[in-house]
Amino acid sequence: MQSSFMPLLVLCSFPDENKARQIGTLLLEKQLAACVSFATGQSIYRWQGKIESATEVHAQIKTSQAHYPALEALIREHHPYEVPEIIALPIVEVSSSYLDWMKESLSH
């Protein structure tokens, strides 16, 4: 893997599929993400001193370290949560063909 291109997996949860798809589509249109995958599931969390639970749409966003600042800013601008989950994890190993596709998808 080339050090100049650092792939990231960003995790973000949304209150519903419509909002997840809206923001996911914006990320793709602006070439800030190569792919956005969705799964619906249950979350439990502490919020304002109470334990809460909700059905949420969890997104896995494939991007790069160079694109992360703009990606985070776009999510924060459009996300309805006061404190959205935005967690970036480095992709340590990836197939060369997938990495090439990511680079191509994120190039302007």
N, C-alpha and C positions, 0 to 999 in steps of 0.2 A: 504494500500500500504506500503510495506517495505521501510524504509528509506535507506537501503543499495543499492537498485536498483531504481534509479530515471529515469523514462522514459522521453524522449524528442521527440518533433516533430520539425524537422529541415526543414525550407523552403529554397528553392534554385531555381533560374531561370536559364534557359539555352537558347542558341540561336536557337536550333533545337532539334528534337526528337532523332536523332542519337547520339548527344553528351550527352543528358540527359540519354539515355539508356546505353551508354558506361560507364559513371561514376556511374550510378545506379547499373549496373551489377558488377563493381569493388567493390562497397561498400558491396554488398551481398556476393560476393566471399570471401572477407576478413572478413566477419561476423561483419562488422561495422554498418550494418543496418539490421533490421528484415524485412522491407518492404519499397518499394519506389513506390509511386503513382504519375501519371503524368496527367496534364491537360494543354491544349493549350489555350492561351489567349493573350489579348493585354495588354501591359504595356506602361505607359507614365512616364517619369522620367527626372530629370535635370542631364545633363552630360556636363561637361566643359562649364558651363554657358549658355547652350541652353536646351530648352525643346525638348526631343526626344520621339519617339514612336517606338515600335517594337512588332512583334508577337514573343512570347516566350513560352517555355515549362516550366511550373511551377511544381516543384517536392515537394512532402511531404514525408519526410524521417523519418521513425520511428526508434529510436535508444535509447541509454541510456547516462546519463551524463558521465559515465566512458569511453564510446566509443567516445564521442564527439571530444576530441583533435585529435585523429587519423583520424576521419571522416573529420574534417575540413581540416587537412593537405592534405589528399588525394584529396579532392575537389579542394583546391587551386593549387595543383600540376598539375591537369589535366584540369582545367576549362579554357576556352579560354578568358573569360572576365578579364580585368585588375583589376576590383573590383567586384568580384562575390558576389551576395546576398547569405549570409549564416546566417540565423536567427534561433536560437534555442529557443523553447518555452517549458516550463515544462508542462507535461501532469499531471494535477492535479487530475483528476478522470479517471479511466479506469476499465473496467470489469476485474474481477480476471482471467477469462479464457484467455483473450487477453494478459494480463500482463504476465501470465505463458508462453504463446506462444512466446512473445517477449524475455523473459529471455532465453528460450530454443534456440531460433533462434540466439541469440547473444553470446551464450556460446561457448567457444573454446574447 
